[in-house]
Amino acid sequence: MFLRFRRDRRGGVLPLFGLVFIITTVMVGAAIDIGRAVNQKRSLARGLDAAMLAVARELSVKNMTAAEVQQYVDEFYQDFFDANSEKSSGSDAKIFLDPPVIDTEKRQIDVSARTEIPTYFISIAGIGPEKLTMSVSAQATYPKSVEIAMVVDVTGSMASSGKIDALRDAATDFVNILIPPEAAAANEKVRIALVPYSTGVNIGTARATLATGGWNASRESFEYCASERGGPQAATDASYATAPVGPGTVRSGWKKGYRKSGSSLYSSSDYICPESPLLPLTLDPGGAGVSGSLLHTINNLQAKGYTAGATGITWGWYALSENWSSLWPADSKPAANSDERVLKYLIVMTDGDFNTIFGPTTHYGTDYDWMAQNNSYEARQRALALCDSIKQNTYIRVITIGFQIGSTQKAMMQDCATSAKDYHNAENNAELREKFQKIALQIKKTYLSR
């Protein structure tokens, strides 16, 4: 009888079932607890990403100081998070949102948050904690600001073979890529200056009076012209208060000037600066139909005159130099060279040899105070001295474009550029447009990623 009782297994089924039920319940419950925690973490991540991206988006279009960045985050970060997250696990889940860490030098935002979710099953079973803590973090980088001086050749050789039209199209593409029309109203990051040059630069009479120390007054009918300067400050961006800049060439008649070539003196309207004016840094590109705007000026570029390349580079540099801030309107004042939030670019384009310089000269016993002169070698040397000074003393990146140029000028433009990859060669009108587009896209990629 004892042996039969020992062999009877029918009474062990219920305890075994109970043990299996408990284990299954704990496993299912643990899955529920963990699932709730995972869902809550996903919700937390959504809110955190949305808040971070909203702040980064604001910083991508506005140029803020470190204090302004912090103030904006303090005011809106929590609201962005609350609007995009929810307690997917119920009201008992606690959320802890850490203050964002902002590095204004690296333009980087680091954000993090954590959530605590009470456990209903694993804690009761004694196989886990009473609450699960889930943490998430995210990082975003907001772009630097950009200042660009676009120095473009509008000399007489640009009037042939549709070259000036190609330049208009290329420069328009450049502006529209960096400041898309649909985003222009909100643009606070990209400022572009335009410097059309030929036999001088047209900076406007009022500015020329300041920059030349009144020297321009003797150039009646083209008092708005300015050129380069000589002396120890020739290849520097020292303020005009330190060393005035030369005016346009010596006047020979109404809107006519002299240009000396060898032992001969010539008079022509080609020897004064272009009608198209220099436009200082601007956030607003305007439009082809908005008189005086950047795009309108580009659309109306005219080709005439000779190639004073050093003068063009000079004024491109001045448009980006804090030392010349007092010459420009408040909204066009360049950032300090030491401002790490700003990337600066000098784009220099030409379709031929630099062949004109400015300086005092004598012709058959008559002294002339400041005249345009034909001297290709000296023109190249002055341009290279300026480029070298810019590269050695500033953070301005020099990008050059040669448009159907010969080997001598090509070598000079390559040497002028900050690096080999910063020289671009265009052999035809279509390539000119392609090169301007490529440069614009490179700049856009750089300021968004650096």
RODO-2510 file (C-alpha; in nm, 4 decimals, decimal comma):
residues 450
     n   res          X          Y          Z
     1     m     0,0000     0,0000     0,0000
     2     f     0,2851     0,2300     0,0877
     3     l     0,4500     0,1587    -0,2439
     4     r     0,1302     0,2432    -0,4347
     5     f     0,0959     0,5729    -0,2508
     6     r     0,4532     0,6564    -0,3334
     7     r     0,3960     0,5853    -0,7018
     8     d     0,0760     0,7985    -0,7226
     9     r     0,1573     1,1356    -0,8982
    10     r    -0,1948     1,2763    -0,9386
    11     g    -0,1754     1,5072    -0,6362
    12     g     0,1383     1,6879    -0,7659
    13     v    -0,0319     1,8464    -1,0665
    14     l    -0,1885     2,1398    -0,8820
    15     p     0,1281     2,2649    -0,7102
    16     l     0,3189     2,2351    -1,0361
    17     f     0,0501     2,4327    -1,2177
    18     g     0,0610     2,6962    -0,9493
    19     l     0,4376     2,7326    -0,9820
    20     v     0,4172     2,7630    -1,3590
    21     f     0,1366     3,0212    -1,3282
    22     i     0,3385     3,2364    -1,0896
    23     i     0,6482     3,2269    -1,3111
    24     t     0,4432     3,3076    -1,6231
    25     t     0,2641     3,5940    -1,4468
    26     v     0,5937     3,7447    -1,3298
    27     m     0,7424     3,7127    -1,6782
    28     v     0,4395     3,8752    -1,8415
    29     g     0,4339     4,1421    -1,5747
    30     a     0,8034     4,2079    -1,6174
    31     a     0,7468     4,2440    -1,9893
    32     i     0,4689     4,4928    -1,9180
    33     d     0,6898     4,6911    -1,6789
    34     i     0,9779     4,6980    -1,9243
    35     g     0,7460     4,7781    -2,2158
    36     r     0,6044     5,0744    -2,0246
    37     a     0,9575     5,1961    -1,9560
    38     v     1,0605     5,1583    -2,3199
    39     n     0,7506     5,3444    -2,4402
    40     q     0,8164     5,6203    -2,1917
    41     k     1,1775     5,6453    -2,3096
    42     r     1,0606     5,6795    -2,6709
    43     s     0,8197     5,9549    -2,5734
    44     l     1,0951     6,1267    -2,3777
    45     a     1,3306     6,1051    -2,6759
    46     r     1,0669     6,2580    -2,9071
    47     g     1,0150     6,5511    -2,6758
    48     l     1,3862     6,5990    -2,6216
    49     d     1,4678     6,5900    -2,9937
    50     a     1,1861     6,8319    -3,0754
    51     a     1,2944     7,0767    -2,8077
    52     m     1,6592     7,0585    -2,9112
    53     l     1,5869     7,0977    -3,2821
    54     a     1,3507     7,3886    -3,2202
    55     v     1,6243     7,5733    -3,0323
    56     a     1,8896     7,4799    -3,2909
    57     r     1,6579     7,5956    -3,5725
    58     e     1,6192     7,9336    -3,4068
    59     l     1,9938     7,9651    -3,3653
    60     s     2,0478     7,8689    -3,7306
    61     v     1,8728     8,1829    -3,8573
    62     k     1,9530     8,4295    -3,5793
    63     n     2,2937     8,5569    -3,4805
    64     m     2,2829     8,5487    -3,1018
    65     t     2,5374     8,6229    -2,8325
    66     a     2,6028     8,3618    -2,5641
    67     a     2,3730     8,5504    -2,3246
    68     e     2,0949     8,5699    -2,5847
    69     v     2,1258     8,1975    -2,6565
    70     q     2,0922     8,1152    -2,2872
    71     q     1,7965     8,3511    -2,2456
    72     y     1,6165     8,1937    -2,5406
    73     v     1,6718     7,8436    -2,4032
    74     d     1,5556     7,9458    -2,0566
    75     e     1,2335     8,0896    -2,1987
    76     f     1,1313     7,8288    -2,4555
    77     y     1,3102     7,4974    -2,4076
    78     q     1,0649     7,3588    -2,1501
    79     d     0,7667     7,4620    -2,3629
    80     f     0,9103     7,2898    -2,6710
    81     f     0,9635     6,9743    -2,4687
    82     d     0,6180     6,9731    -2,3105
    83     a     0,4503     7,0252    -2,6477
    84     n     0,6181     6,7240    -2,8020
    85     s     0,6287     6,4640    -2,5267
    86     e     0,3684     6,2831    -2,3242
    87     k     0,3576     6,0418    -2,0360
    88     s     0,2842     5,7318    -2,2331
    89     s     0,2938     5,5206    -1,9190
    90     g     0,0462     5,7187    -1,7164
    91     s     0,0570     5,9989    -1,4632
    92     d     0,2773     5,8011    -1,2237
    93     a     0,5845     5,8370    -1,4491
    94     k     0,8156     6,1160    -1,3351
    95     i     1,0189     6,3177    -1,5860
    96     f     1,3354     6,5074    -1,5023
    97     l     1,4538     6,7517    -1,7696
    98     d     1,8164     6,8546    -1,7263
    99     p     1,9261     7,2093    -1,8175
   100     p     2,0786     7,2224    -2,1673
   101     v     2,4548     7,2587    -2,1886
   102     i     2,5475     7,5208    -2,4490
   103     d     2,8952     7,5645    -2,5943
   104     t     2,8787     7,8878    -2,7928
   105     e     3,2341     7,8489    -2,9250
   106     k     3,1590     7,5076    -3,0755
   107     r     2,7965     7,6167    -3,1402
   108     q     2,6792     7,2956    -2,9794
   109     i     2,3794     7,2097    -2,7618
   110     d     2,3787     6,9003    -2,5414
   111     v     2,0476     6,8028    -2,3823
   112     s     1,9432     6,5150    -2,1585
   113     a     1,6455     6,3920    -1,9600
   114     r     1,5432     6,0909    -1,7556
   115     t     1,2207     5,9330    -1,6457
   116     e     1,1281     5,7114    -1,3513
   117     i     0,8493     5,4533    -1,3993
   118     p     0,7100     5,2563    -1,0991
   119     t     0,7120     4,8788    -1,1516
   120     y     0,3935     4,6810    -1,0793
   121     f     0,5220     4,3282    -1,1139
   122     i     0,8961     4,2819    -1,0916
   123     s     0,9185     4,4664    -0,7608
   124     i     0,6356     4,2615    -0,6078
   125     a     0,8048     3,9428    -0,7194
   126     g     1,1294     4,0619    -0,5636
   127     i     1,3260     4,0257    -0,8851
   128     g     1,3663     4,3916    -0,9684
   129     p     1,3584     4,7514    -0,8386
   130     e     1,0482     4,9452    -0,7409
   131     k     1,1092     5,1845    -1,0278
   132     l     1,2915     5,1821    -1,3617
   133     t     1,5020     5,4826    -1,4671
   134     m     1,5421     5,5505    -1,8376
   135     s     1,7743     5,8232    -1,9693
   136     v     1,8039     5,9868    -2,3115
   137     s     2,0393     6,2486    -2,4519
   138     a     2,0813     6,4385    -2,7768
   139     q     2,3179     6,6843    -2,9386
   140     a     2,2783     6,9478    -3,2070
   141     t     2,5133     7,1937    -3,3750
   142     y     2,3937     7,5303    -3,4995
   143     p     2,5734     7,7113    -3,7837
   144     k     2,8140     7,9980    -3,7785
   145     s     2,7399     8,3286    -3,9423
   146     v     2,8976     8,4127    -4,2764
   147     e     3,0334     8,7328    -4,4283
   148     i     3,1260     8,7274    -4,7963
   149     a     3,2742     8,9951    -5,0201
   150     m     3,2168     8,9107    -5,3856
   151     v     3,4770     9,0994    -5,5945
   152     v     3,3759     9,0804    -5,9611
   153     d     3,5477     9,1960    -6,2801
   154     v     3,3292     9,4319    -6,4876
   155     t     3,5995     9,5504    -6,7268
   156     g     3,5553     9,6060    -7,0991
   157     s     3,6597     9,2520    -7,1946
   158     m     3,3543     9,1221    -7,0096
   159     a     3,1327     9,2891    -7,2712
   160     s     3,2121     9,0254    -7,5348
   161     s     3,0757     8,6750    -7,5960
   162     g     2,7975     8,7052    -7,3411
   163     k     3,0438     8,7097    -7,0520
   164     i     2,8754     8,9860    -6,8522
   165     d     2,5427     8,8022    -6,8803
   166     a     2,7125     8,4867    -6,7553
   167     l     2,8507     8,6819    -6,4597
   168     r     2,5068     8,8231    -6,3767
   169     d     2,3563     8,4743    -6,3812
   170     a     2,6441     8,3226    -6,1830
   171     a     2,6398     8,5905    -5,9144
   172     t     2,2603     8,5665    -5,8861
   173     d     2,2852     8,1895    -5,8389
   174     f     2,5499     8,2435    -5,5728
   175     v     2,3270     8,4764    -5,3732
   176     n     2,0131     8,2646    -5,4096
   177     i     2,1916     7,9498    -5,2909
   178     l     2,3222     8,1177    -4,9774
   179     i     2,0130     8,3286    -4,9125
   180     p     1,7189     8,1404    -5,0676
   181     p     1,4377     8,3803    -5,1636
   182     e     1,1876     8,1952    -4,9458
   183     a     1,4158     8,2347    -4,6412
   184     a     1,5463     8,5850    -4,7059
   185     a     1,3052     8,7565    -4,4653
   186     a     1,4304     8,5471    -4,1721
   187     n     1,7997     8,5551    -4,2693
   188     e     2,0290     8,6658    -3,9885
   189     k     2,3261     8,4465    -4,0696
   190     v     2,4553     8,5288    -4,4188
   191     r     2,5710     8,8743    -4,5259
   192     i     2,7085     8,9412    -4,8722
   193     a     2,8913     9,2452    -5,0111
   194     l     2,9359     9,3159    -5,3812
   195     v     3,2496     9,4864    -5,5151
   196     p     3,2367     9,5480    -5,8939
   197     y     3,5760     9,6727    -6,0117
   198     s     3,7404     9,7963    -6,3299
   199     t     3,9537    10,1118    -6,3373
   200     g     3,8740    10,1684    -5,9710
   201     v     3,5724    10,1048    -5,7475
   202     n     3,2589    10,3141    -5,7112
   203     i     3,2058    10,3546    -5,3341
   204     g     2,9807    10,6607    -5,3516
   205     t     3,0796    11,0254    -5,3108
   206     a     3,0170    11,0518    -4,9375
   207     r     3,2253    10,7441    -4,8593
   208     a     3,4946    10,8463    -5,1064
   209     t     3,5220    11,1827    -4,9328
   210     l     3,5878    11,0060    -4,6032
   211     a     3,8135    10,7329    -4,7398
   212     t     4,0317    10,9691    -4,9452
   213     g     4,0337    11,2489    -4,6906
   214     g     3,8614    11,4779    -4,9414
   215     w     4,1133    11,4029    -5,2156
   216     n     3,8268    11,2943    -5,4426
   217     a     3,6907    11,6497    -5,4704
   218     s     3,9285    11,7248    -5,7591
   219     r     3,7678    11,4439    -5,9624
   220     e     3,4569    11,6396    -6,0558
   221     s     3,1921    11,4199    -6,2241
   222     f     3,3381    11,1016    -6,0758
   223     e     3,4001    11,1958    -5,7133
   224     y     3,2503    10,8597    -5,6206
   225     c     3,5585    10,6689    -5,7417
   226     a     3,8257    10,5271    -5,5144
   227     s     4,1298    10,3149    -5,5835
   228     e     4,4185    10,1774    -5,3764
   229     r     4,6788    10,3349    -5,1546
   230     g     5,0567    10,3486    -5,1513
   231     g     5,3099    10,3652    -4,8725
   232     p     5,3579    10,1280    -4,5777
   233     q     4,9823    10,0692    -4,5390
   234     a     4,9272     9,9688    -4,9025
   235     a     4,8861     9,5986    -4,8259
   236     t     4,7052     9,6357    -4,4938
   237     d     4,3495     9,7012    -4,3802
   238     a     4,4492     9,9921    -4,1598
   239     s     4,1675    10,2428    -4,1290
   240     y     4,1388    10,5340    -4,3691
   241     a     4,1866    10,7518    -4,0617
   242     t     4,5397    10,6116    -4,0453
   243     a     4,6170    10,6197    -4,4166
   244     p     4,3746    10,7683    -4,6736
   245     v     4,3015    10,5781    -4,9927
   246     g     4,3731    10,7179    -5,3366
   247     p     4,0834    10,8608    -5,5429
   248     g     4,0077    10,7792    -5,9053
   249     t     4,2516    10,8776    -6,1760
   250     v     4,3376    11,2365    -6,2684
   251     r     4,0398    11,4040    -6,4352
   252     s     4,0697    11,4837    -6,8066
   253     g     3,7091    11,5901    -6,8704
   254     w     3,3485    11,5224    -6,7814
   255     k     3,3432    11,1587    -6,6671
   256     k     3,6830    11,1117    -6,8293
   257     g     4,0226    11,0404    -6,6811
   258     y     4,3837    10,9903    -6,7794
   259     r     4,5699    10,6626    -6,7990
   260     k     4,9416    10,6488    -6,8646
   261     s     5,0895    10,3685    -7,0751
   262     g     5,4640    10,3835    -7,1340
   263     s     5,5487    10,7395    -7,2335
   264     s     5,1973    10,8132    -7,3599
   265     l     4,9030    10,9674    -7,1816
   266     y     4,5507    10,8743    -7,2881
   267     s     4,2101    11,0179    -7,2000
   268     s     3,8913    10,8131    -7,1936
   269     s     3,5739    10,7364    -7,0001
   270     d     3,7167    10,3818    -6,9717
   271     y     3,9693    10,5134    -6,7211
   272     i     3,7243    10,5870    -6,4412
   273     c     3,5514    10,3466    -6,2057
   274     p     3,2325    10,1562    -6,3008
   275     e     2,8829    10,2945    -6,2634
   276     s     2,7839     9,9850    -6,0658
   277     p     2,8465    10,0707    -5,7000
   278     l     3,0038     9,8745    -5,4198
   279     l     2,7345     9,7405    -5,1882
   280     p     2,8491     9,6727    -4,8302
   281     l     2,7489     9,3631    -4,6361
   282     t     2,3760     9,3008    -4,6377
   283     l     2,1388     9,0374    -4,5050
   284     d     1,8697     9,1317    -4,7551
   285     p     1,9404     9,0385    -5,1184
   286     g     1,6292     9,2196    -5,2387
   287     g     1,5348     9,1291    -5,5930
   288     a     1,6083     9,2107    -5,9554
   289     g     1,3221     9,4623    -5,9460
   290     v     1,4185     9,6247    -5,6150
   291     s     1,6321     9,9254    -5,7027
   292     g     1,9583     9,9491    -5,5117
   293     s     1,9385     9,5973    -5,3744
   294     l     2,2079     9,3329    -5,4098
   295     l     2,0260     9,1311    -5,6761
   296     h     1,9217     9,4444    -5,8640
   297     t     2,2818     9,5672    -5,8758
   298     i     2,4015     9,2275    -5,9963
   299     n     2,1330     9,2222    -6,2645
   300     n     2,2493     9,5624    -6,3909
   301     l     2,6253     9,5096    -6,3992
   302     q     2,7818     9,6757    -6,7033
   303     a     3,1203     9,6014    -6,8612
   304     k     3,3632     9,8872    -6,9194
   305     g     3,7162     9,9902    -6,8285
   306     y     4,0503     9,8346    -6,7408
   307     t     4,1538     9,5812    -6,4790
   308     a     4,2753     9,7321    -6,1519
   309     g     4,2690     9,3976    -5,9720
   310     a     4,4570     9,5139    -5,6629
   311     t     4,1979     9,7867    -5,6139
   312     g     3,9186     9,5286    -5,6298
   313     i     4,0905     9,3059    -5,3723
   314     t     4,1598     9,6087    -5,1545
   315     w     3,7943     9,7039    -5,1312
   316     g     3,6801     9,3463    -5,0880
   317     w     3,9040     9,3288    -4,7825
   318     y     3,7810     9,6625    -4,6506
   319     a     3,4207     9,5411    -4,6794
   320     l     3,5113     9,2560    -4,4401
   321     s     3,7431     9,4465    -4,2066
   322     e     3,6361     9,5730    -3,8672
   323     n     3,8907     9,8551    -3,9119
   324     w     3,6607    10,0000    -4,1777
   325     s     3,3384     9,9693    -3,9801
   326     s     3,2938    10,3448    -3,9530
   327     l     3,2625    10,3741    -4,3320
   328     w     2,9666    10,1369    -4,3534
   329     p     2,6042    10,1565    -4,2314
   330     a     2,5256     9,9996    -3,8949
   331     d     2,3786     9,6848    -4,0507
   332     s     2,6848     9,6435    -4,2735
   333     k     2,9588     9,6713    -4,0136
   334     p     3,1812     9,3627    -4,0339
   335     a     3,2252     9,1378    -3,7340
   336     a     3,5513     9,1490    -3,5448
   337     n     3,8215     8,9322    -3,6940
   338     s     3,8445     8,7523    -3,3585
   339     d     3,4738     8,6613    -3,3557
   340     e     3,4777     8,2822    -3,3847
   341     r     3,1049     8,2767    -3,4619
   342     v     3,1705     8,4281    -3,8063
   343     l     3,3299     8,2772    -4,1163
   344     k     3,4637     8,5291    -4,3684
   345     y     3,5198     8,4759    -4,7400
   346     l     3,6742     8,6944    -5,0080
   347     i     3,5712     8,5823    -5,3583
   348     v     3,7863     8,7349    -5,6337
   349     m     3,6921     8,6849    -5,9994
   350     t     3,8647     8,8100    -6,3150
   351     d     3,8556     8,7377    -6,6884
   352     g     4,1983     8,8726    -6,7744
   353     d     4,5347     9,0094    -6,6641
   354     f     4,5512     9,2660    -6,3877
   355     n     4,6926     9,5536    -6,5903
   356     t     4,6259     9,8784    -6,4048
   357     i     4,7774    10,0388    -6,0963
   358     f     4,7358    10,3806    -5,9339
   359     g     4,9977    10,6226    -5,8087
   360     p     5,1673    10,9571    -5,8648
   361     t     5,3524    11,0040    -6,1921
   362     t     5,5230    11,2636    -6,4104
   363     h     5,4628    11,3171    -6,7792
   364     y     5,6877    11,5511    -6,9729
   365     g     5,7659    11,7628    -6,6720
   366     t     5,4112    11,7739    -6,5366
   367     d     5,3445    11,6071    -6,2022
   368     y     5,0182    11,4208    -6,1500
   369     d     4,9000    11,3381    -5,8008
   370     w     4,7279    11,0013    -5,8626
   371     m     4,6827    10,8434    -6,2015
   372     a     4,5817    10,5094    -6,3515
   373     q     4,8843    10,3487    -6,5147
   374     n     4,9409    10,0465    -6,7327
   375     n     5,1743     9,8059    -6,5528
   376     s     5,0738     9,4397    -6,5501
   377     y     5,3732     9,3133    -6,3534
   378     e     5,3298     9,5656    -6,0741
   379     a     4,9538     9,5070    -6,0735
   380     r     5,0092     9,1368    -6,0064
   381     q     5,2694     9,2044    -5,7374
   382     r     5,0384     9,4413    -5,5534
   383     a     4,7547     9,1928    -5,5727
   384     l     4,9737     8,9127    -5,4360
   385     a     5,0978     9,1361    -5,1536
   386     l     4,7376     9,2004    -5,0543
   387     c     4,6449     8,8325    -5,0747
   388     d     4,9469     8,7320    -4,8675
   389     s     4,8645     8,9920    -4,6037
   390     i     4,5035     8,8769    -4,5851
   391     k     4,6052     8,5127    -4,5487
   392     q     4,8748     8,5840    -4,2903
   393     n     4,6910     8,8331    -4,0717
   394     t     4,3237     8,7368    -4,0837
   395     y     4,0933     8,4378    -4,0863
   396     i     3,9459     8,5428    -4,4206
   397     r     3,9420     8,2599    -4,6708
   398     v     4,0392     8,3803    -5,0186
   399     i     3,8680     8,2008    -5,3073
   400     t     3,9629     8,2975    -5,6630
   401     i     3,7992     8,2373    -5,9997
   402     g     3,9794     8,2651    -6,3323
   403     f     3,7444     8,3106    -6,6277
   404     q     3,9143     8,2297    -6,9578
   405     i     4,2489     8,3649    -6,8365
   406     g     4,6049     8,3025    -6,9559
   407     s     4,8768     8,1101    -6,7760
   408     t     5,0452     8,4111    -6,6136
   409     q     4,7264     8,5430    -6,4557
   410     k     4,6194     8,1889    -6,3668
   411     a     4,9391     8,1379    -6,1684
   412     m     4,8776     8,4645    -5,9850
   413     m     4,5173     8,3733    -5,8994
   414     q     4,6298     8,0326    -5,7754
   415     d     4,8881     8,1973    -5,5506
   416     c     4,6297     8,4442    -5,4249
   417     a     4,3885     8,1729    -5,3107
   418     t     4,4087     8,0377    -4,9576
   419     s     4,4777     7,6859    -5,0870
   420     a     4,4995     7,4993    -5,4171
   421     k     4,1382     7,3864    -5,3836
   422     d     4,0314     7,7490    -5,3422
   423     y     4,1220     7,8340    -5,7010
   424     h     3,8548     7,7683    -5,9645
   425     n     3,9063     7,7838    -6,3394
   426     a     3,6163     7,8501    -6,5784
   427     e     3,6773     7,8024    -6,9489
   428     n     3,3360     7,9168    -7,0717
   429     n     3,0165     8,0898    -6,9649
   430     a     2,8482     7,7724    -6,8429
   431     e     3,1489     7,6805    -6,6306
   432     l     3,1528     8,0248    -6,4701
   433     r     2,8021     7,9661    -6,3465
   434     e     2,8935     7,6160    -6,2298
   435     k     3,1938     7,7470    -6,0350
   436     f     2,9901     8,0123    -5,8535
   437     q     2,7288     7,7502    -5,7649
   438     k     2,9951     7,5093    -5,6421
   439     i     3,1559     7,7729    -5,4212
   440     a     2,8201     7,8762    -5,2762
   441     l     2,7329     7,5163    -5,1938
   442     q     3,0739     7,4615    -5,0348
   443     i     3,0324     7,7689    -4,8180
   444     k     2,6832     7,6631    -4,7196
   445     k     2,8018     7,3162    -4,6256
   446     t     3,0926     7,4586    -4,4270
   447     y     2,9006     7,7083    -4,2178
   448     l     2,6271     7,4550    -4,1448
   449     s     2,8678     7,1815    -4,0378
   450     r     3,1652     7,3575    -3,8807
***
